[in-house]
Amino acid sequence: MSKEKVEILSTVLMTIGVLLLLAMAFELVTQYERLVVFLAVACFLLAGMVHSINKIKEKHENK
């Protein structure tokens, strides 16, 4: 995957995570608070994972 696509995907996942936390903070999802927190944290972790995998891939391609 190109570096630009990885950056876009990572940014989108981080934005979704922030929006989910904001939705919970403003009590827009009162019934599913734990699920929303889990999904937000999962988005943050996935964004970091995508970024890290791309760094590893670039490192091996430069060898």
C-alpha positions, 0 to 999 in steps of 0.5 A: 500500500502506498504511503499516502494511502496508509496516512489516509487510512490511519487518519480516518481511523483516528478521526473515527476514534475521536468521534466515537469518544465525543459521542460518548462524552456528549451522551449520544449513545447512552445504551452502548457506552462500553461498546463505544469506548471499545470501538474507539480504542480499537480504532486508535490501535488499528491506526497505529498498527497500520502505520507500524506495519507500513514502516516495517514494510518500507524498512524491508523494501529499502534493503 
